[in-house]
Amino acid sequence: MFGKEYRDLADLLLNNARAQNFYKGLPDEIQQTISHSSSEITTMKSLRHFAKTAQKTGR
């Protein structure tokens, strides 16, 4: 499940409960930042990467 690829963030969150729980646990600002790159987020790994990057940059 960790390596499965989806079309975009919406598809990932709709079809992957683990990704959905991870995303819901993020602060609103991080969720907002991630949503701007939604077409690039196609795996759980990329979701974690974007969240980590957004937290480091403070955006």
KOLMI-781514 format. One record per residue (C-alpha): residue in three letters; x, y, z. Coordinates in Angstrom, 2 decimals. Layout:
! residues N
+------+---------+---------+---------+
| resn |       u |       v |       w |
+------+---------+---------+---------+
|  ALA |       X |       Y |       Z |
...
+------+---------+---------+---------+
END
This chain:
! residues 59
+------+---------+---------+---------+
| resn |       u |       v |       w |
+------+---------+---------+---------+
|  MET |    0.00 |    0.00 |    0.00 |
|  PHE |    2.88 |    2.39 |    0.70 |
|  GLY |    4.11 |    2.30 |   -2.90 |
|  LYS |    0.75 |    2.37 |   -4.71 |
|  GLU |    0.42 |    5.34 |   -7.03 |
|  TYR |   -2.76 |    7.38 |   -7.42 |
|  ARG |   -3.82 |   10.10 |   -9.89 |
|  ASP |   -3.45 |   13.01 |   -7.44 |
|  LEU |   -3.91 |   14.00 |   -3.81 |
|  ALA |   -7.72 |   13.75 |   -3.95 |
|  ASP |   -7.54 |   10.23 |   -5.37 |
|  LEU |   -4.93 |    9.25 |   -2.77 |
|  LEU |   -7.04 |   10.54 |    0.12 |
|  LEU |  -10.22 |    9.00 |   -1.24 |
|  ASN |   -8.73 |    5.52 |   -1.66 |
|  ASN |   -6.09 |    5.26 |    1.06 |
|  ALA |   -7.27 |    5.41 |    4.68 |
|  ARG |   -3.71 |    5.65 |    5.99 |
|  ALA |   -3.02 |    8.73 |    3.85 |
|  GLN |   -6.36 |   10.23 |    4.86 |
|  ASN |   -5.57 |    9.83 |    8.58 |
|  PHE |   -2.09 |   11.27 |    8.10 |
|  TYR |   -3.46 |   14.28 |    6.19 |
|  LYS |   -6.22 |   14.93 |    8.75 |
|  GLY |   -3.59 |   14.98 |   11.50 |
|  LEU |   -1.64 |   17.80 |    9.85 |
|  PRO |   -2.16 |   21.43 |   10.85 |
|  ASP |   -4.49 |   23.42 |    8.59 |
|  GLU |   -1.64 |   25.54 |    7.21 |
|  ILE |    0.26 |   22.43 |    6.12 |
|  GLN |   -2.87 |   20.94 |    4.54 |
|  GLN |   -3.38 |   24.17 |    2.62 |
|  THR |    0.22 |   24.23 |    1.40 |
|  ILE |    0.05 |   20.59 |    0.36 |
|  SER |   -3.19 |   21.14 |   -1.54 |
|  HIS |   -1.40 |   23.61 |   -3.83 |
|  SER |    0.76 |   20.73 |   -5.06 |
|  SER |   -2.05 |   18.20 |   -5.23 |
|  SER |   -1.32 |   17.07 |   -8.78 |
|  GLU |    2.24 |   16.13 |   -7.77 |
|  ILE |    1.19 |   14.06 |   -4.75 |
|  THR |    0.42 |   10.57 |   -6.03 |
|  THR |    1.83 |    8.30 |   -3.30 |
|  MET |    1.95 |    8.08 |    0.48 |
|  LYS |    5.69 |    8.70 |    0.22 |
|  SER |    5.19 |   11.93 |   -1.73 |
|  LEU |    2.51 |   13.06 |    0.74 |
|  ARG |    4.92 |   12.60 |    3.63 |
|  HIS |    7.68 |   14.37 |    1.68 |
|  PHE |    5.50 |   17.41 |    0.90 |
|  ALA |    4.28 |   17.58 |    4.51 |
|  LYS |    7.83 |   17.45 |    5.84 |
|  THR |    9.00 |   20.10 |    3.39 |
|  ALA |    6.05 |   22.38 |    4.20 |
|  GLN |    6.76 |   22.08 |    7.93 |
|  LYS |   10.44 |   22.94 |    7.44 |
|  THR |    9.71 |   26.02 |    5.34 |
|  GLY |    6.99 |   27.18 |    7.72 |
|  ARG |    4.43 |   27.50 |    4.94 |
+------+---------+---------+---------+
END
